[in-house]
Amino acid sequence: MSGTDIDVLVVGYGPVGQVTATLLARQGHRVTVVERRPKPYPMPRAVSFDGESARVLAAAGIGAALREVAEPSRDYVWTNGAGATLFEVDVAERGWSGWPDSVSMYQPGIEAALTARGARQATLRVLRGHRVTGLRDTGDRVEAAVEGPEGGVLSARYVVGCDGAGSLVRDAVAATSTDLRFFNDWLTCDVRLHEPRDFVPNNLQVCDPARPRTAVSAGPDHRRWEFMRLPDEPPEQFGSVENVWRLLALFGVHEENATLERHAVYTFQARHADRWREGRVLIAGDAAHLMPPFAGQGMCSGFRDAANLAWKLDLVLTGRAADTLLDTYTAERREHVRHAITMSVDLGRVICQTDPKAAADRDAVMIGMRERGLAAPPPSAVHPLTEGLLARDARGRPRGPAGGLTPQGRVRVGGREGLLDEITGAPRFVLLTTEDPRDLLDPARAGALAWLGARTVRLDAAADLDAVHLPYLARAGAAAALVRPDFYLFGTAADRHGTTALVDELLDGLGADQAVSRSS
């Protein structure tokens, strides 16, 4: 692969860059990655992801590896400083997306699996120890100045910046930012215990005004503890090794029974870029958004970025959609991220309360609600799409359940059994039906879906093994549901006429010159 035959140049090869590059390379696109680190970063940063992220990782080809480096998060409990339970939830081990609703992971293991998967992609090249120093959009391509052993000028049809909070690519997009102005310093400690220990609860949030702190699983055989810096503590002393061990002693962890693998002080931020695209340059992951960790949605949001962008780039690169489809990327993902950031900040304001009186009032309310059976779990990060490419009603609003994340269960199709995504070969468009597709689709529309690489799956009670998909369609009053490659619902239809209109609406939304006739 030369410097001029690149379809997509990905800047940054952390988890979001890895997923973006792999999803595109799996579709046969020529992808080059420029990563400034000569070797993968060896320490964990994120420690969990949600069921939707697991679905995206499986679509990237590492579903089997997740069982080796990740495990269900199990329970999650909030207590006050005295140990009274404020809130608790058992995390489903098979949730809406067909995976555990929350998964604890060892991040270097996830990255190693993604690296190995990428190495098996013939059209993916990774340049480690290289740095992009400048970008120039020429109108039909982007030229990237690269420093490193194989440096020079690389020319690509599109550039995706997954290069973190200090993103150079974001500077090229020249995007302003929205900042929610929520900051806190937290000390993060990654620990490997010398002997196995059963933690009950497995994930604990201590809402103690004297020291807000966290203890969570970080994947098999790994644990993480986090401690908030109090207003009167000198920042330069807070991150010292001596202070780490002093704080870990609160949980019975010390140098004789544990190894400190990593510790660092982070200032959590809450902001997002207002625009994620400029011409042929786009941004994703931390380059586009930063959020507090309290909802566990930072990396998950980056995976959603990758899943959303990869299928749109695929269609544009292959001429099955107009370049304007990429404008929906900002519209769709920005609203999702606003929701996740706001939720993270709201949770953080509860957790990070250091005023004893305000904390006591909080405790009284939360304990009282729990005792009366009124306690509700935190709001879901799975937020329906409202903007972008969706089936819409006459007022321009998403029609029915359009924009929601679709469920996944096990199905039996053509003698094969497995999760729906495995059977359909995700990521791709999928038309789920309760009737014979030939009764819902004329040859022209069936041909159009085939042209888009869609898979049509007819389900009945015997095929819907987990009884997930048929009830979902029934609640929508639908005989057909058209699912996007990122697992969000484009729209539903009740009959042949509606299915015809649904396919036509999708084709119109893609905006490409159609290679198929739609005449009935």
Residue pairs with C-beta under 8 A, 6 or more apart in sequence:
1 30
1 32
1 123
1 125
3 152
3 153
3 154
3 155
4 154
4 155
5 30
6 30
6 31
6 32
6 154
6 155
6 156
6 157
7 24
7 29
7 30
7 31
7 156
7 157
7 158
7 317
8 21
8 24
8 29
8 30
8 31
8 32
8 156
8 157
8 158
8 159
8 160
8 313
8 317
9 31
9 32
9 33
9 34
9 142
9 144
9 154
9 156
9 158
9 159
9 160
10 17
10 20
10 21
10 24
10 31
10 32
10 33
10 34
10 159
10 160
10 162
11 17
11 33
11 34
11 132
11 144
11 159
11 160
11 161
11 162
11 163
11 167
11 168
11 169
12 33
12 34
12 35
12 36
12 161
12 162
12 163
12 164
12 167
12 285
12 287
13 21
13 33
13 35
13 37
13 40
13 126
13 128
13 162
14 41
14 111
14 162
14 164
14 285
15 46
15 107
15 110
15 111
15 114
15 285
15 299
15 302
15 303
16 162
16 284
16 285
16 286
16 299
16 302
16 303
16 305
16 306
17 33
17 35
17 160
17 162
17 163
17 284
17 285
18 60
18 111
18 114
18 115
18 118
19 56
19 57
19 60
19 114
19 302
19 303
19 306
19 307
19 310
20 160
20 162
20 284
20 305
20 306
20 309
20 310
21 31
21 33
21 118
21 124
21 126
22 60
22 61
22 114
22 117
22 118
22 121
22 124
23 59
23 60
23 306
23 307
23 310
23 311
23 427
24 31
24 310
24 313
24 314
25 31
25 118
25 121
25 122
25 123
25 124
26 60
26 61
26 121
27 310
27 314
28 123
29 123
29 313
29 314
29 317
30 123
31 121
31 123
31 124
31 125
32 124
32 125
32 126
32 127
32 154
32 156
33 124
33 125
33 126
33 127
34 127
34 130
34 131
34 132
34 144
34 146
34 148
34 154
35 126
35 127
35 128
35 129
35 130
36 129
36 130
36 131
36 163
37 128
37 129
38 128
38 129
39 128
40 108
40 111
40 112
40 115
41 108
41 111
42 108
43 107
43 108
43 190
43 261
43 262
44 106
44 107
44 108
44 190
44 218
44 219
44 222
44 224
44 261
44 262
45 107
45 299
46 105
46 107
46 298
46 299
47 104
47 105
47 107
47 216
47 217
47 218
47 219
47 222
47 224
48 73
48 102
48 103
48 104
48 105
48 216
48 217
48 296
49 57
49 70
49 102
49 103
49 105
49 296
49 299
49 300
49 303
50 97
50 101
50 102
50 103
50 296
50 297
50 300
50 381
50 382
51 95
51 96
51 97
51 98
51 99
51 100
51 101
51 102
51 103
52 96
52 97
52 300
52 303
52 304
52 382
52 405
52 487
53 103
53 299
53 300
53 303
53 304
54 63
54 66
54 70
54 97
54 99
54 100
54 103
55 97
55 98
55 99
55 408
55 421
55 426
55 487
56 303
56 304
56 306
56 307
56 486
57 63
57 66
57 110
57 114
57 303
58 66
58 99
58 419
58 421
58 422
58 426
59 307
59 421
59 426
59 427
60 114
60 117
61 117
62 110
62 113
62 114
62 117
63 422
65 109
65 110
65 113
65 116
65 117
66 103
66 105
66 110
66 113
68 109
68 113
68 220
69 105
69 106
69 109
69 110
69 112
69 113
69 219
69 220
70 103
70 104
70 105
70 106
70 109
70 110
70 219
70 220
71 103
71 104
71 105
71 217
71 219
71 220
72 91
72 93
72 100
72 102
72 103
72 104
73 91
73 100
73 101
73 102
73 103
73 104
73 202
73 203
73 216
73 217
74 90
74 91
74 201
74 202
74 203
74 217
75 88
75 89
75 90
75 91
75 200
75 201
75 202
75 203
76 88
76 89
76 91
76 102
76 201
76 202
76 203
76 204
76 205
77 85
77 87
77 88
77 89
77 201
77 203
77 204
77 205
78 85
78 86
78 87
78 88
78 204
78 205
78 206
78 207
78 351
78 366
79 85
79 86
79 204
79 205
79 206
79 207
80 86
80 206
80 207
80 208
80 359
80 363
80 367
81 206
81 207
81 208
81 209
81 210
81 211
81 359
84 363
84 367
85 367
85 370
86 207
86 362
86 363
86 366
86 367
86 370
87 366
87 370
87 375
87 377
88 201
89 377
91 100
91 101
91 102
92 100
92 101
93 100
94 100
95 101
96 382
96 405
96 407
96 408
97 405
97 407
97 408
97 487
98 407
98 408
98 409
98 410
98 419
98 420
98 421
98 468
99 408
102 296
104 202
104 203
104 216
104 217
104 218
104 219
105 218
105 219
106 218
106 219
106 220
106 221
106 222
107 219
109 219
118 124
118 126
127 146
127 148
127 150
129 148
129 149
130 146
130 147
130 148
130 149
130 150
130 151
131 146
131 147
131 148
132 144
132 145
132 146
132 163
132 168
132 169
133 145
133 146
133 147
133 168
134 144
134 145
135 142
135 143
135 144
135 145
135 159
135 168
135 169
135 172
135 281
136 142
136 143
137 172
137 278
137 279
137 280
137 281
139 279
140 157
141 155
141 156
141 157
141 280
142 155
142 156
142 157
142 158
142 159
142 279
142 280
142 281
143 153
143 154
143 155
144 153
144 154
144 155
144 156
144 159
145 152
145 153
146 152
146 153
146 154
157 280
157 317
158 280
158 281
158 282
158 313
158 317
159 169
159 172
159 280
159 281
159 282
160 169
160 282
160 283
160 284
160 309
160 313
161 167
161 168
161 169
161 170
161 172
161 173
161 281
161 282
161 283
161 284
161 287
162 283
162 284
162 285
162 287
162 302
162 306
163 169
163 170
163 287
164 285
164 286
164 287
165 269
165 286
165 287
165 290
167 283
167 286
167 287
169 281
169 283
169 287
170 273
170 283
170 287
170 288
172 278
172 281
173 273
173 275
173 276
173 277
173 278
173 281
173 282
173 283
174 278
175 273
175 274
175 275
175 276
175 278
175 283
176 273
176 274
176 275
177 271
177 272
177 273
177 274
178 271
178 272
178 274
178 338
179 269
179 270
179 271
180 270
180 271
180 341
180 342
180 345
181 270
182 268
182 269
182 270
182 292
182 345
182 348
182 349
183 267
183 268
183 269
184 228
184 229
184 267
184 268
184 292
184 348
184 352
185 228
185 229
185 235
185 238
185 265
185 266
185 267
186 226
186 227
186 228
186 229
186 265
186 266
186 268
186 293
187 226
187 227
187 228
187 229
187 238
187 239
187 243
187 244
187 247
187 263
187 264
187 265
188 224
188 225
188 226
188 262
188 263
188 264
188 265
188 266
189 224
189 225
189 226
189 227
189 244
189 247
189 248
189 260
189 262
189 263
190 218
190 222
190 223
190 224
190 260
190 261
190 262
190 263
191 222
191 223
191 224
191 225
191 248
191 253
191 258
191 259
191 260
191 261
192 221
192 222
192 223
192 258
192 259
192 261
193 221
193 223
193 253
193 257
193 258
194 256
194 257
194 258
194 259
195 257
196 221
199 215
199 217
199 223
202 216
202 217
203 215
203 216
203 217
204 214
204 215
204 216
205 214
205 351
206 212
206 213
206 214
206 215
207 350
207 351
207 353
207 359
207 362
207 363
208 359
209 353
209 354
209 355
209 356
209 358
209 359
210 354
210 356
211 227
211 228
211 230
211 247
211 250
212 227
212 228
212 351
212 352
212 353
212 354
213 225
213 226
213 227
213 228
213 247
213 250
214 224
214 225
214 226
214 227
215 223
215 224
215 225
215 251
216 223
216 224
216 226
217 223
217 224
218 224
222 261
225 247
225 248
225 251
225 253
226 293
227 247
228 352
228 354
229 235
229 238
229 265
230 354
231 354
235 265
237 243
238 265
239 263
239 264
239 265
241 260
241 263
244 260
244 263
245 254
245 255
245 260
248 254
248 258
248 260
268 290
268 291
268 292
268 293
268 348
269 290
269 291
269 292
270 290
270 291
270 292
270 341
270 344
270 345
271 289
271 290
271 341
272 288
272 289
272 290
272 334
272 337
272 338
272 341
273 283
273 287
273 288
273 289
273 334
274 334
275 330
276 282
276 283
276 284
276 288
276 329
276 330
276 333
276 334
277 283
277 326
277 327
277 329
277 330
282 309
282 326
282 329
284 302
284 305
284 306
284 309
285 299
285 301
285 302
285 305
285 306
286 298
286 302
288 305
288 333
288 337
289 298
289 301
289 337
289 341
290 298
291 297
291 298
291 301
291 337
291 340
291 341
291 344
291 345
292 341
292 344
292 345
292 347
292 348
293 344
294 344
294 347
294 348
294 351
295 340
295 343
295 344
295 347
295 378
295 381
296 381
297 340
297 343
297 344
297 381
300 340
300 381
301 333
301 336
301 337
301 340
304 333
304 336
304 486
305 333
307 427
307 485
307 486
307 487
308 329
308 332
308 333
308 486
309 326
309 329
309 333
310 427
310 485
311 427
311 484
311 485
311 486
312 321
312 325
312 326
312 328
312 329
313 326
314 485
315 321
315 325
315 452
315 510
315 512
316 322
316 323
316 325
316 326
319 512
320 451
320 452
320 510
320 512
321 510
321 511
321 512
322 510
322 511
322 512
324 511
325 389
325 509
325 510
325 511
328 387
328 388
328 389
329 388
331 387
331 388
332 385
332 387
332 388
332 389
335 383
335 385
335 386
335 387
336 383
336 385
339 381
339 383
340 381
340 383
343 378
343 379
343 381
347 378
350 362
353 359
353 362
366 375
369 375
369 376
382 405
384 398
384 403
384 404
384 405
385 398
385 403
385 404
385 488
386 397
386 398
386 403
389 484
389 490
389 506
389 509
389 510
390 398
390 399
390 402
390 403
390 489
390 490
390 491
391 398
391 399
391 400
391 402
391 482
391 490
391 491
391 492
391 502
391 505
391 506
392 398
392 399
392 402
392 505
393 399
399 491
399 492
400 476
400 477
400 478
400 491
400 492
401 475
401 476
401 489
401 492
402 489
402 490
402 491
402 492
403 488
403 489
404 488
404 489
405 487
405 488
405 489
406 472
406 481
406 483
406 487
406 488
406 489
407 468
407 469
407 472
408 419
408 420
408 421
408 468
408 487
409 419
409 420
409 464
409 465
409 466
409 467
409 468
409 469
410 417
410 418
410 419
410 420
410 465
410 466
411 417
411 418
411 419
411 420
411 423
411 457
411 459
411 463
411 464
411 465
411 469
412 462
412 463
412 465
413 423
413 457
413 463
416 423
417 423
417 465
420 426
420 430
420 457
420 469
421 427
421 487
423 457
424 430
424 455
424 457
425 455
426 485
426 487
427 485
427 486
427 487
428 453
428 454
428 455
428 485
429 449
429 452
429 453
429 454
429 455
429 482
429 483
429 484
429 485
429 490
430 454
430 455
430 456
430 457
430 482
430 483
431 437
431 441
431 449
431 454
431 455
431 456
431 457
431 480
431 481
431 482
431 483
432 457
432 459
432 469
432 473
432 480
432 481
432 483
433 440
433 456
433 457
433 458
433 459
433 479
433 480
433 481
434 458
434 459
434 460
434 470
434 473
434 478
434 479
434 480
435 458
435 479
435 480
436 458
437 446
437 456
437 458
438 446
439 496
440 479
440 480
440 493
440 495
440 496
440 499
441 449
441 456
441 496
441 499
441 500
441 503
442 500
442 520
444 516
444 517
444 518
444 519
444 520
445 499
445 500
445 503
445 504
445 518
446 456
447 516
448 503
448 507
448 514
448 516
448 518
449 456
449 503
451 515
451 516
452 506
452 510
459 469
459 470
459 473
460 470
461 467
461 470
464 470
472 481
473 479
473 481
473 492
476 492
477 492
477 494
478 492
478 493
478 494
479 493
479 494
479 495
479 498
479 499
480 492
480 493
480 498
480 499
480 502
481 489
481 491
481 492
481 493
482 489
482 490
482 491
482 492
482 493
482 502
482 503
482 506
483 489
483 490
484 490
490 502
490 506
491 502
491 505
491 506
492 498
492 502
493 499
493 501
493 502
500 520
504 518
507 514
507 518
